[in-house]
Amino acid sequence: MSQSENAGRILVMEAFEHVHPDRCADYEAAGVVIDDKVKDSEPGMLVHALTRVKETADAVTYRWLEIFEDSDAFAAHFDNPAVQEHVAKLNEGTLVAPTELVLYTAWSDDKKAQWRQKLSGAKLTFAPVLAGFYLTR
C-alpha cells in the first residue's frame, strides 16, 4: 500500500513492557504521567490504555493498548519528545526486558520493513490477522 492508501486507516498497537517487580509503583505512576501528556499532545491517539497482564517472580508485564487514527498519528507518537523521554527513563532500570510491540495494520511489506528499522530497539511483530478488516474514512 502506498502512503496515500494508508491515510485514514486506523492502526492498533499493543506494547508489552516487562517491569522489575520492585519498580511497579514507579512504573504505574509514570504511566499516569505519560498518559496525560499523550492525551494533551497527540490528537491522533484514539485509545491509550494501560493494563497489568501477567506477574512472575522476575517481572510484571503491562500492556499499553494504543489505537491511532492513522499512520501519521502513529509516527507522531514515536516522534513525541515526551514519549521519547518516558521510554529513556524506563530503560534506566525499570524494565527487565525489551518492550514488545505488536502492530495490527494493513501495511505493505516495505512499510513494515521501514518501521522495523526505525523501532530496532524494541521487539516488533505484526499480528498475523486471520480474519478482520481496517475501516477507512
Beta strands, then each sheet from edge to edge (+ up, - down):
strand 1: 11-19
strand 2: 45-55
strand 3: 60-68
strand 4: 100-104
strand 5: 123-126
sheet 1: 2+ 3- 1+ 4- 5-
end
